[in-house]
Amino acid sequence: LDCDDSDCATDASCTAAGSCANPTVVTTFPFTATGADISADFTNSLTLTGAGCVTRLGSVEAVYAVDMGVGEIIRLSESGSLDSVLTVMTSCGSSSACSYSDDLGSDESGGYVYTAAGNGFVYFVVEAYYSTATASYEITLEQGAAEVCDDSTDNDFDGDTDCDDSDCTTDIACLPRINEVGYDDASTDDFEF
């Protein structure tokens, strides 16, 4: 298997994440890891007991690390058939506190959006909810950005696009327009001066 070959880029043997001591470092986005059986592809079993963590016993997890700067945005999601717990940590270990940790039910495809409060590595963990999970998975890390107010995209992953996003209320693309076409033609002007 040649992991440098683009045909193999999402194969589990090329993307399998290790433990907190040896996570897969992600530098290119979007990043996606897919596989048919998370229990076969990942063997790490970390019991997260830190503050804010959803504690699962004996279930496998994938650990990814991203070097982030203050204000940078990453969305973590899992859209396979796996019922998973999504966790975000600024230090990685069984007793480390979790910035976010939740089982969103059986559908984690909407994911979780994390905005870095500081500089340094952030650990994104996708853990099987059940220790006997033999489900397929599709783990995705996407990099967000500040909202661009005229590109029809939700750049900051807050659910609002362009002028519907509160970040764009004062952007020139979203301000009311004044159309003074004819100097005294109220039928074609938005406003008459």
Sequence and secondary structure as in RCSB ss.txt:
>XXXX:A:sequence
LDCDDSDCATDASCTAAGSCANPTVVTTFPFTATGADISADFTNSLTLTGAGCVTRLGSVEAVYAVDMGVGEIIR
LSESGSLDSVLTVMTSCGSSSACSYSDDLGSDESGGYVYTAAGNGFVYFVVEAYYSTATASYEITLEQGAAEVCD
DSTDNDFDGDTDCDDSDCTTDIACLPRINEVGYDDASTDDFEF
>XXXX:A:secstr
  TTSGGGTT HHHH    TTS EE  SSSEEEEES HHHH        STT    SS  EEEEEEEE TT EEE
EEE SS  EEEEEESS STT   SEEE  SS EEEEEEEE SSSEEEEEEEEESSTT    EEEEEEEE S  TT
SSS TTSSS  GGGSGGGTTSGGGS      STT TTT SS  
